[in-house]
């Protein structure tokens, strides 16, 4: 299981925010507030960013690694700092450096993980004495799946994706490979093409089945229209099954696709055109 691994000295702290995959994703209803009700299982995986915070005279954000779109002041870590500052006015300014490795627009929750780990880091570094539920309350204000990364354990997520029930799921005996093709799917595109509908069998129950049975029962509602818009993503999923995956699926709203294998697969052909992460 992924944990909040940190390295500490007197003035600096480094943490390693991890990604997540979605096992199943059903959009069950459109909400009056403009969001959607959904159900899914969040599972943490071992693909990491690096987040460093240093106490400083002024608040700042900089990044390296993958290019992060948007203005630095709109980054979720900066927004998280301002949320904390409202309730902890003596909170010092910090310099934030994020090395981005988790693919963006991939359905892996990378930005949400950065925000959640930032909240945990600030709580530890400056002794804010927030318990897990308190940190989750701040995280929920930043994004629907941010709160998941506070506990960072497998959960069944429902409502907007920010309410959780623990789920007994351990995939450590399998090999998970994740493939990121040259594609980007925005959240707006993903939801624009989906048709909410109630489900007969909840993902909470379906993940209790053997992994080999998931292929016939667990679906991601975004796949239909996203595969039509981005055939390359459909092709990645097909290739994972051809390489022996017991189960393969797009994660979240895409564009990454993961496969669960009994042993490490040979994805050499996919490596020619995609980023491939083994053993996640």
Secondary structure, 3 states (H helix, E strand, C coil): CCCCCEEECCCEEEECCEEEEEEEEEEEEECCCCCEEEEEEEEEEEEECEEEEEECCCCEEEEEECCCCCCHHHCHHHHHHHHHHHHCCCCCCEEEEEEECCCCCCCCCHHHHHHHHHHHHHHHHCCCCCCHHHHHHHHHCCCCCCCHHHHCCCEEEECCCCEEEECCCCCCCCEEEEEECCCCCCHHHHHHCCCCCCCCCCHHHHCCCCHHHHHHHCCECCHHHHHHHCHHHHHHHHHHHHCCCCEEEECCCCCCEEEEECCCCCCHHHHCCCEEECCC
